[in-house]
Amino acid sequence: MLVRLLHVVLCLIGAMACIPAAGAREDNATLAGLQVTVWSPDRNTPAPLPVIIFSHGFHGCAVQSRFLTNALAAAGYVVVAPNHRDAACSGGSARWTDRPEERFGDPAAWTETTFRDRADDIRRLVAALKTDGSWRARVDNSRLGLMGHSLGGYTVLGLGGAWPGWKLQGVRAVLAMSPYALPFTQRRTLRGLAAPVMYQGGTRDIFLTPALREPIGGYDQSPAPRYYVEFDRAGHFAWTDLQSGSHAAIINYSGAFMDRYVKGGPASPILTQASPDVVILRYSSELGAASIQR
């Protein structure tokens, strides 16, 4: 009941004013038959550009995390976000009273068929970016990252290989922000991830973060390269425009992760350092292995 009540608030996001980051712009488009929002750098940025697909939370929507999608676009990415079938804000067709396909409290009931439509949306988008003449010149499909919040985190983990039947080829990085990972941690399927992964959680995200950091949890079950970042005083909606306290740190760690593994750039020192906003940083990658706790 609490999760459903909190998602009602997300419906307000679609009415929030958008303040684009410097050097970024936001557009609406139809791609693969889906209504999508696209963030991209200003027109003077040389193309083709690396691309990130963003998957929103349950009853969220494509524009729920503008603070992050804008920032990544300003940093040189094309960010594409669809409204999934369960979107309830910014033009989404769902109602906030609609129930999930399976109860969040019963992760054992979740299978590869649960919210498969979300995976299909992203698969169609990726295929269209490769074949649509108006997009082929804009994006570099060989540099593809996935990121998602909450149920969107579940979606991108599944596409990264946690659901074997969903596995999407060519993914270079998976960023899972307060993801609903319990179906995977219970089945121990995160070992199937085929791309570097960064999990992000918060000290006030009491429902989903524990499954990431606990012994033999999401981080421990995932193959390297893997990262876990826990932000101080961040609740479940810290990754949306509703709560701004952790936004700067989320942008910094998310950007550093994507720059390293999607762009293939040098590693930022922040990937191995805990900023003042971070209470736990764990990593096991080509950069070494450590667990830092404040």
Backbone torsions as a table, in degrees:
resi	resn	phi	psi	omega
1	MET	NA	-40.4	-179.4
2	LEU	-63.6	-42.7	179.8
3	VAL	-61.7	-42.6	179.5
4	ARG	-64.5	-40.2	-180.0
5	LEU	-64.3	-43.0	179.4
6	LEU	-63.3	-34.8	-179.5
7	HIS	-71.0	-19.9	173.6
8	VAL	-59.0	-40.5	-178.0
9	VAL	-62.2	-34.1	179.6
10	LEU	-60.2	-25.2	-179.4
11	CYS	-63.5	-20.7	178.8
12	LEU	-75.3	-19.2	-172.4
13	ILE	-63.0	-36.7	-177.1
14	GLY	-60.5	-21.4	179.3
15	ALA	-93.7	-3.1	-177.6
16	MET	-74.0	145.8	177.1
17	ALA	-69.3	141.9	178.8
18	CYS	-100.1	124.9	175.5
19	ILE	-112.8	97.0	-174.9
20	PRO	-61.3	146.3	173.4
21	ALA	-68.1	152.5	178.3
22	ALA	-57.4	132.1	178.2
23	GLY	83.1	9.0	179.7
24	ALA	-127.8	153.6	175.7
25	ARG	-136.0	156.6	-178.4
26	GLU	-120.5	132.3	179.4
27	ASP	-135.2	157.4	172.3
28	ASN	-106.6	143.9	-177.3
29	ALA	-151.4	165.4	170.5
30	THR	-111.9	122.7	-176.9
31	LEU	-139.3	127.9	-178.5
32	ALA	55.5	32.3	-179.9
33	GLY	77.6	5.5	-178.7
34	LEU	-108.9	143.9	171.5
35	GLN	-81.7	121.9	-176.0
36	VAL	-128.3	155.8	169.2
37	THR	-108.2	136.5	-175.9
38	VAL	-124.9	128.8	173.0
39	TRP	-110.8	137.8	-178.6
40	SER	-150.0	159.6	177.6
41	PRO	-66.9	172.8	178.1
42	ASP	-64.5	165.0	-170.0
43	ARG	-68.3	-10.8	179.6
44	ASN	-84.3	-6.3	-179.8
45	THR	-77.5	125.1	-177.0
46	PRO	-61.6	137.6	175.3
47	ALA	-102.9	163.0	2.7
48	PRO	-80.3	154.4	-174.3
49	LEU	-114.1	149.8	173.6
50	PRO	-62.3	152.7	-173.7
51	VAL	-123.9	141.4	175.0
52	ILE	-124.2	130.1	173.7
53	ILE	-99.4	128.7	-179.6
54	PHE	-108.2	131.2	177.7
55	SER	-113.0	122.2	-174.7
56	HIS	-79.0	171.1	179.0
57	GLY	-78.9	171.1	178.3
58	PHE	-60.8	124.4	-177.0
59	HIS	64.5	14.2	168.7
60	GLY	-87.4	-152.3	178.1
61	CYS	-165.1	174.6	-173.5
62	ALA	-57.3	-33.6	-173.7
63	VAL	-99.0	16.0	-174.1
64	GLN	-67.9	-21.9	-173.9
65	SER	-126.9	49.3	-177.0
66	ARG	-57.0	-33.7	-178.5
67	PHE	-55.4	-36.4	-177.0
68	LEU	-89.3	-43.8	-179.5
69	THR	-63.9	-39.4	175.4
70	ASN	-61.8	-46.3	-176.4
71	ALA	-64.1	-41.2	179.7
72	LEU	-67.8	-36.7	176.2
73	ALA	-64.1	-42.4	178.6
74	ALA	-63.5	-23.8	179.5
75	ALA	-87.6	3.6	173.1
76	GLY	109.7	19.0	178.8
77	TYR	-112.7	153.4	162.3
78	VAL	-95.6	121.5	-178.8
79	VAL	-110.9	124.2	-176.9
80	VAL	-118.8	128.3	-177.9
81	ALA	-132.8	121.2	175.7
82	PRO	-88.8	157.9	163.1
83	ASN	-87.1	110.2	175.4
84	HIS	-69.7	170.8	-177.7
85	ARG	-58.2	-29.8	-177.6
86	ASP	-89.3	6.5	179.7
87	ALA	-64.6	135.8	-177.4
88	ALA	-124.4	12.3	176.0
89	CYS	-139.0	165.7	177.3
90	SER	50.8	52.5	176.2
91	GLY	87.9	-0.2	178.1
92	GLY	-65.3	150.7	-174.6
93	SER	-93.6	-7.7	-178.1
94	ALA	-81.4	162.4	173.1
95	ARG	-106.7	147.8	-177.0
96	TRP	-64.9	-18.6	178.0
97	THR	-82.1	-10.2	179.6
98	ASP	-63.3	138.0	-179.2
99	ARG	-88.2	154.0	175.0
100	PRO	-68.2	164.4	-179.2
101	GLU	-62.8	-35.9	172.6
102	GLU	-133.7	153.8	-179.4
103	ARG	-66.6	136.5	175.5
104	PHE	-63.6	-25.4	179.5
105	GLY	-79.9	-0.4	-179.0
106	ASP	-130.8	66.8	-176.1
107	PRO	-61.8	-22.8	179.3
108	ALA	-65.3	-21.0	-179.7
109	ALA	-82.4	-11.0	-177.0
110	TRP	-79.8	137.4	178.5
111	THR	-133.8	-176.1	178.4
112	GLU	-63.2	-15.7	178.3
113	THR	-84.8	-13.7	-174.9
114	THR	-76.7	118.2	-176.4
115	PHE	57.3	35.1	176.5
116	ARG	-61.3	-27.8	-179.8
117	ASP	-60.1	-30.7	178.4
118	ARG	-66.8	-45.0	177.0
119	ALA	-61.7	-40.3	179.5
120	ASP	-63.7	-38.1	176.9
121	ASP	-56.4	-49.5	-176.0
122	ILE	-69.9	-37.1	177.2
123	ARG	-61.8	-42.0	178.0
124	ARG	-65.1	-40.6	178.9
125	LEU	-62.4	-46.6	-179.2
126	VAL	-61.7	-41.6	179.1
127	ALA	-64.3	-40.4	-179.4
128	ALA	-67.5	-36.5	178.5
129	LEU	-62.4	-27.2	-179.6
130	LYS	-84.5	-25.2	-171.9
131	THR	-112.3	-23.3	-177.9
132	ASP	-74.0	123.2	-176.1
133	GLY	-59.9	-30.9	-178.4
134	SER	-77.7	-11.3	-178.9
135	TRP	-110.6	-26.6	-174.3
136	ARG	-56.1	-36.2	-178.3
137	ALA	-81.1	-16.8	-176.0
138	ARG	-87.9	-32.9	-172.2
139	VAL	-121.1	148.9	175.7
140	ASP	-99.9	98.9	-174.1
141	ASN	-69.5	-12.4	176.1
142	SER	-79.0	-7.8	177.9
143	ARG	-123.1	84.9	-173.9
144	LEU	-118.8	128.2	173.9
145	GLY	-122.1	152.3	176.0
146	LEU	-119.4	140.0	172.3
147	MET	-143.8	148.4	-178.6
148	GLY	-156.4	153.4	179.2
149	HIS	-113.9	132.2	173.9
150	SER	61.9	-115.2	176.5
151	LEU	-65.1	-26.5	173.0
152	GLY	-67.0	-32.3	174.1
153	GLY	-65.6	-41.3	173.5
154	TYR	-57.2	-43.3	-177.2
155	THR	-62.1	-48.6	-175.5
156	VAL	-74.8	-29.9	173.7
157	LEU	-64.9	-42.0	177.2
158	GLY	-60.1	-43.6	179.3
159	LEU	-68.7	-27.5	177.9
160	GLY	-73.0	-12.3	177.5
161	GLY	128.6	-3.1	179.5
162	ALA	-67.6	-31.8	164.3
163	TRP	-101.8	108.4	-175.8
164	PRO	-53.5	-37.4	-178.5
165	GLY	-73.3	-12.6	179.5
166	TRP	-94.9	-13.1	-166.1
167	LYS	-49.5	124.6	-178.7
168	LEU	-103.5	123.0	-178.2
169	GLN	-73.4	148.1	173.3
170	GLY	90.1	2.8	179.3
171	VAL	-77.0	128.2	-177.2
172	ARG	-100.3	-15.4	179.6
173	ALA	-162.1	145.4	177.3
174	VAL	-126.3	119.7	177.9
175	LEU	-110.1	111.5	-175.5
176	ALA	-110.7	108.9	-173.2
177	MET	-103.1	113.1	-173.5
178	SER	43.4	56.1	-173.6
179	PRO	-78.4	150.0	168.9
180	TYR	-80.8	89.1	-173.3
181	ALA	-102.1	-0.6	-173.6
182	LEU	-58.6	-37.8	176.8
183	PRO	-59.4	-31.0	-178.9
184	PHE	-83.6	-40.8	-179.0
185	THR	-67.4	-34.1	178.3
186	GLN	-69.4	-34.0	-179.0
187	ARG	-93.0	-6.2	-178.0
188	ARG	59.0	42.5	-179.0
189	THR	-98.2	-4.3	-179.7
190	LEU	-66.5	-16.8	175.4
191	ARG	-62.4	-16.0	179.2
192	GLY	-82.7	-3.1	179.0
193	LEU	-59.9	132.6	-176.0
194	ALA	-111.9	9.4	179.7
195	ALA	-136.1	155.7	173.6
196	PRO	-54.1	143.1	-177.0
197	VAL	-130.1	140.4	169.0
198	MET	-122.3	122.5	172.0
199	TYR	-95.9	140.3	174.1
200	GLN	-125.9	133.5	178.8
201	GLY	-137.6	-178.8	-178.5
202	GLY	-143.1	151.9	-178.3
203	THR	-64.6	-24.6	179.2
204	ARG	-102.3	7.4	177.1
205	ASP	-92.6	73.3	-165.5
206	ILE	-76.3	-14.0	-176.9
207	PHE	-90.0	-37.5	-170.8
208	LEU	-113.2	-31.8	-177.8
209	THR	-62.0	-41.3	-178.2
210	PRO	-54.6	-34.0	-179.5
211	ALA	-69.3	-15.6	178.9
212	LEU	-87.6	-40.7	-171.4
213	ARG	-98.7	-15.3	-176.3
214	GLU	-65.8	156.4	177.0
215	PRO	-54.0	133.8	-176.6
216	ILE	61.0	28.6	175.4
217	GLY	-89.2	-161.2	-174.3
218	GLY	-56.5	-46.5	-179.8
219	TYR	-63.2	-48.9	-177.3
220	ASP	-62.3	-34.0	-177.1
221	GLN	-77.9	-15.9	-173.2
222	SER	-87.5	144.2	176.7
223	PRO	-74.6	156.5	174.1
224	ALA	-75.3	151.1	3.4
225	PRO	-75.5	134.1	-178.7
226	ARG	-143.1	149.0	-179.3
227	TYR	-139.8	149.2	173.3
228	TYR	-136.5	126.3	179.3
229	VAL	-126.2	125.2	176.9
230	GLU	-116.7	121.5	-175.2
231	PHE	-92.2	137.4	-178.9
232	ASP	-67.7	132.4	175.3
233	ARG	60.9	25.2	177.6
234	ALA	-95.7	124.9	174.2
235	GLY	-93.4	-175.0	-173.7
236	HIS	-61.9	-28.6	-176.6
237	PHE	-98.5	15.3	175.2
238	ALA	-63.4	-21.4	-178.8
239	TRP	-92.4	11.1	175.1
240	THR	-118.5	176.3	179.3
241	ASP	-75.0	-2.9	-178.3
242	LEU	-75.7	-30.8	-177.8
243	GLN	-127.7	123.1	-170.7
244	SER	-106.7	-4.0	-171.3
245	GLY	-59.3	-33.6	-176.0
246	SER	-107.2	8.2	-171.9
247	HIS	-58.7	-45.1	-176.9
248	ALA	-61.0	-44.9	-179.5
249	ALA	-67.6	-39.7	178.2
250	ILE	-60.7	-44.3	177.8
251	ILE	-60.4	-44.7	-176.2
252	ASN	-62.7	-48.0	-177.6
253	TYR	-72.8	-38.5	179.4
254	SER	-65.0	-45.0	179.9
255	GLY	-63.9	-41.4	179.7
256	ALA	-63.6	-40.7	179.6
257	PHE	-65.1	-47.8	-179.7
258	MET	-65.6	-40.4	179.9
259	ASP	-61.7	-38.0	-179.4
260	ARG	-69.9	-47.7	-168.3
261	TYR	-102.6	-24.9	176.0
262	VAL	-90.7	-51.3	177.9
263	LYS	-75.0	-25.5	-176.8
264	GLY	77.0	27.4	-178.3
265	GLY	-86.4	-180.0	177.6
266	PRO	-65.9	154.5	-178.4
267	ALA	-75.3	128.0	173.6
268	SER	-72.7	142.5	177.3
269	PRO	-56.3	-24.9	-176.3
270	ILE	-64.9	-22.6	179.4
271	LEU	-66.0	-18.4	179.4
272	THR	-122.0	15.6	-179.6
273	GLN	-131.9	140.5	177.0
274	ALA	-93.3	115.9	177.3
275	SER	-72.9	170.0	-179.8
276	PRO	-59.0	-21.1	-179.7
277	ASP	-85.6	-4.1	-172.6
278	VAL	-111.5	129.2	-179.9
279	VAL	-97.8	-26.4	177.0
280	ILE	-138.5	130.6	170.8
281	LEU	-131.5	122.4	177.5
282	ARG	-126.6	142.3	176.1
283	TYR	-153.3	149.1	173.9
284	SER	-144.9	105.1	-172.9
285	SER	-160.3	-170.0	176.4
286	GLU	-64.0	-11.2	178.7
287	LEU	-87.3	-4.3	-177.5
288	GLY	118.2	-161.8	179.3
289	ALA	-146.2	134.4	-179.6
290	ALA	-163.2	159.5	173.0
291	SER	-131.7	111.6	-177.2
292	ILE	-110.2	125.9	-179.2
293	GLN	-131.1	132.5	179.9
294	ARG	-97.2	NA	NA
